[in-house]
């Protein structure tokens, strides 16, 4: 159920009988104070610390804030911070006491009992403990008259007081009952202080406890504190030990989170508050199960991994599963879901439409774990505010509990194999060759903003143990990785993110995921799977040369590893052998692993960049190598800009890469005043972004357009246009000659060719039927008269058909004139007016096979192997479904109609 809908009694996980109250500082959360209070209450906190800047910015009066907190069941435990007060000259003391009286007024209106005073960082303070104690005692005396208390905190960057031991000496010297300590785990542990000294502090002298985790960083401690704190369990601090030290003093006050983090301060405050509550409950659980939170049941391993696929990615995954030794053993009784099995490894392929999944993509949409007590697992997840997913099921189908991880992945809790009855048997026997035996782990890539909360989800909800965060220098920037596993090592999940992603330079694979299967003999599995046609990822020889130098495996083993692209690692506990498949369905791949001895890791960190580089290399090869493409694809396709003219050049490249085009054509000049203009030739930023996107995606520029030279145009005006094309790596330039003077247009065409030749460009003449160069015959006359070696002719199927040009004449023209073709379809017949001709050409073309153009006849008259540039503007459809989806449908239709035809021939 949604957290906002939780019953208040049900959701409050804090101040149940005999337990510490759980509070959160408003500084942890984003939004206004109103947003923060709502989020804290919804997450089940018992109280809040009001941060001064939040109160100052709100339109609510302190009295109204008190009322709103009471309405939500929240107490206000602390108001903070009060800075730079103690050990100062008399004039500064008077000013500080005046400030304090105003703040006491605020505390009284808020109903808060404690003011947090931070040790001074002011240059006006002096190093005098007696003076500090005297002035703090005076402050405490004034507070006590109003029934308030002062919690003195040693900031790690305090000018003179920066340790809890020093702060305690001052508090003890002041000897005032309204003056106590605030202990903040960050201020203690960031300085590597030994918390054992907390044992000498009486519990009733500790007025407040704040917890925050953090990664180990070498930087200014104030900057570290203000930007990099984490919720408990996500950093490197021993918070369980710290909290236990405080508890042993007899402290009975609240446990509060004060976690200042740039990501949390920009996240949805409700989700951040939920994460905070989960982290506190998980921390408290380490000292004994909190009241009302069921203990995490023992897990018994991965039950299945469910992949969302479609009619493009599904067959690719199926072929790979067969090559890995899997068999399709079942089809779901009521859903378009297939069951694939081998040993205890199970994969579900879900062909249901996925609105949030890009077409042609396969991704992990669900995972299931074996639980000793699924209802208790689900109850624990619910108590930890994990959204319970509603499931549509038919009578008699298994009632499986599932909850949603922060990234939307469904997590199922299963016991036994009763759920298999939901599948009709196909008659195919489960793979029993032992190529793989079970699922070893799954790996997910998260956006950096979701990385911590996803790690916290699996740690708290499933009761997994989090490994340390690891940073990896990868080919496309820094990666951060963290693993989570159960005590027995039967359930393993790894999470990855790119914390410093900037700009558009990135791998062509967005947020990759993979499923790793176990093998009892990975070498035998690799050999057998290769024989079955598995797309095993090739690892370069350099890796094995380095492996030999680092670990010196036996020469015979090294040779076998090299032969089968198997990677290797070892540690004091055992060995790890593993290999990968190529990328499948845009972002998913499989891994096969063998663990020897007690090896518990995931391979050497240094192998991650090797694997990423190999995946990228293979993808680029696939764009250039017909043998690496899906069955039946025998042409190179280019996405002509007119097909998706609403996309800027970088966006067009991205759309082409996602849909599987090898090339793009870029329109550098505006043909009509109404169409968008992308001035690549004169906009350095746009040029730079486009080149970066081309390099990242592995897409090439086939052609640029349009050099339209009429009676009033000078070819020399296109010099920068040509240079821009060369800078983009283009091969061809499209030109049109709407000039009735044949001699003039021949001369100008020849001059344009001469300008383009040193830049490595051909100039390809296109003949729209409404121009003064209207057909094949006239275009051929211009080419012959110009006599330029880099002159060419562009056959656009629509213009060819509408001009009444002859296929027989086309066959007679020199093959070297043709470099690529514009492909589309259109309704039969020729519109009677130029206006209708132009409208169809620019807005209403059809996918190949939808119209009446003689595609086979025209294309068969051209030289074999030409790239097909799909110029298929469909304005209405593109507006309805988006230009990217239109581009994908265009190439899918072209492959189905044109590649199949050629393959059959």
LINHU-V549159 format. One line per field, one symbol per residue. phi: phi as a letter, one per 20 degrees, with the letter a starting at -180 (. if undefined). psi: psi as a letter, one per 20 degrees, with the letter a starting at -180 (. if undefined). Layout:
BEGIN
phi = ???
psi = ???
END
This chain:
BEGIN
phi = .fgfefffffefdeeegmdffdcbffffdeneggffffffffenfebceeegffffeeeffgfffgfffffemdedebdbdddldelcfgfffgffffgfffffgfffffnedcdedegfdffeecebffffffffffffffffgdmdcddeceffdgfcdccfffffgfffffldfedbddddgffeffelfefgfffeefgfeeebcddbeaffcdagfffgfeccfcfgndddeefffffffffffngcefddeccdbgfffdegfffffffffgffffffffdpgffndfffffedpfebcddeccfefgfffffffffeneceebcffccfcdddcbleeccdddefgdfedfgnddbfdbbccfcfbgfffffffffemeffefcebegnefeeebcdfgenfedddcbmdfffffdffenefggcfmfcdaeeacccddggfdffffffgffefemeeeeffddceegdpfdccbdcbefemedccdccbdfcfcmdfaffeelfcbdddecebffffffffffenfefffdffgffffgffedlfggffgffgffdleebbbbfercbdbbceffcmnbdbdccccddmdfdecnfgfffffffffffgffffffdcgfedggneccedceffffbffefgfffffffffeofeccddeeceecfeefcdegfcdgffffffffffffemedeebcbceedegdedgffeffgfffffffnfdccecccecfeffffffffffffffegfemdeddedcgfeeedebfffffffffffmefdfbcdeegfffffemfefffffeeffffddacedacagfndgfcfgfgffffeccfdfgnecdffgfffffeegfnffdeedcfcgfffffdnffffffffffffffeefffffff
psi = qqhhipqghghojelrpjqqqprppiihqrarhgggggggghijqhrqpppghgghiqiprhhhggghgghjkpqohqprqoqlgrlrrghhggghhggghghhgggghhjqipppoqqpjqiiqrnnhggggghhhgghghghhjkrqpoppoqhjqghojqhgghhggghhhlpijpaqppphghghhjkqoihihhipqhiiohqpppqrqqoqnrphggghiijqrqpiibiqmhggghhgghiijpjaqpqpnoophghiirphghghggggghgghghhhjqpqpioqqpqpqjrpgrppppraighghggghggghjjqqoiqpqhiqmpqppqocjppppoojqpohjpqqjqproiqqpqpphnghhghhggghjkppppqppqqpiqpnppqrprhjippoqpqpakhhhiipppiipqqpjijhqhapgrqpqpqqhhigghgghghgggikrpprqppppnrhkrpqpqpqpqrhikhpppqpqrnikpqaiorqiopmqqqppqqqinhghgggghghijpmppppqhhghghgghgilrqhggggggghjlpqqqqaihbrppqrqrrpplgjqrqqpqpppbkpjbkrphiighggghgggghghhhiiohhjrqpiojqpqqoqhhhliiprghhgggggghijqhrqppoiqphqhhqqpnmhhjnhghgggghghgghikqqogrqqpnooahjqphhijghgghgghhijqhqppqqmmpioggghgghggghghhhgijkqqoopqmqijrinirgghghgggghhkphjqrpooohghggiikqphghhhiqphiiphrqpparrqqrpqiqhghgggghiilrqqpiibjqmgggghhiqqqjqqooonmpnggghhgiqhghghghghghgghgghhgggh.
END
